[in-house]
Amino acid sequence: ELEQDPLVLEVTEPDAWWLLNAAGHSHLPAWMLGTLGFGLFVTGLCLVVADRLPRANLPLDRAGQLALTLYVAHLLLLRWPMQNWPWGFSLTEAVLLTAAGFLIAVACSHLWRLRFSQGPLETVLRQAGGRHRA
């Protein structure tokens, strides 16, 4: 007999209590409220840190200025090398790889912005929209 993954939500007949399920990625109200609350907490924390340490926030500001480029790069990384990765990751390895990817993205963005005024895909988008920066 196959064992059921405890993290997978299996619903045979939904009832009113099913709407209160907070399982990850269930897209049900309890999960969405929890995710929204955590997102607001992180945003507030970032705003407090940005006020108190503006110079330390500069690399994150620059990563935000290359958001489109970073987003497309992460999609390409997830699609090509990660899709055919030959082994599974433990939770610790996944967290470390995610943190490393974040730090690499922030460092690359910071270095890019030292040389150029905007990211490569941001430049393409700006030119496609007809707004050229002098």
N, C-alpha and C positions, 0 to 999 in steps of 0.2 A: 504494500500500500504506500502511495506517495505521501510524503509529509507536506503539510500546508505551511507556506512561509508565513510567520507571524506578522510580518510587516505588510502583507498584501491583504487588502480589504476584500472580503468575499461577501456579497449580499445576495441572498436568494429572493427574499421578499422584503423590500424596504418598508419600514414603518416610521412613525413620528420620531422615535429615538434615533433612527439612522441619521437624521439631519444633524444631530449633535456630535457625530463622529469627528474626531480631531486627527485622524490618521494622516500622515504626511501625503501630500499630493492628492488628497481625496476631493479637493475643490468643493468641500461642503462648508456651510457657514462657520462652524466652530474652528475649522482649520484656517479659513480665510481671516477670521477675526484675530486668531493667534498670530498669523503671519503678518497681518497689518500692524498689530501692536508691537511686534518685534522690530519691524521695519521702521516704525515711528521712533522707537527707543534708540535704534542705531543712528537714525538721522539726527535726532536731538543730541546724542553723544558727540557726533561728528561736528555739529554746530558749536557746541561748548568747547571742544578741543580746538577748532579753527579760530575761535575768539581768543583763546588763551595762548596758543602757539601758532601764530600766523605763518612764520617762516618754515616751521616743520610741516605745515599743510601744503606748501608749494608743490611738492611732487604729486600729491593727490589732485591738486587743482589742474596740473598739467595732464594727468591721466584723464581727467574729466573732459579736457579740451580735445582729446583724441578718442572720444567715446565710440564713434562709429568705426574707426580703424581697429580699435581693440575688440569691439564686438565681432566684427567680421573675422579678425584673426583667430579669436577663440572658437568661432564656429568652424573655421577651416581645420583647426587643430583637433576639435572634437570629431569632425567628420572623417578625416583621413587617418592620421596615425593612431588615434585613440580607438577608433572603431575596430581595428584589427589587432589590438594589443594582445600579445600572446599569454597574458596571465591576468588574474584578478587581483585587485588591491584590497588590502585590509583597510579598516577605517582609519587607522593611524597613517598609513601610506597615502590614502586618498586626501586626508587633511593636509599632510605635508606637501604633496604635489600641488594641491590647490593654492596653498600659501606661497609656494615657490613660484607658481605661475603668476599670482597676483604681484609679488615683488618684482619679477622680471618685467611684467607689463608696466608697472609704475616707473621702474628705472629706465626702460626703453622710451617711455613717453617723456620723461624728464630730459633725457639726452636729446631726443628728437626736437623738443621745443627750445633747447638751447641754440639749435642751428636753424630751425624753420619756424615760421609763424603759425602754421597749422598742420594738421596731419594730412597724409596723402589722400585718403578717401574724403576727408573734409574739404580738401582743395577741389577734388573732382566734383563733389556735390555743389560747392559754391559756384564753380564755373558752369555747371549744368543749369543752375538756377539763374544764371546771368548776373550774379553779384560778384564783381571782381574787387579785390582789395588792392589799393594802390601801394 
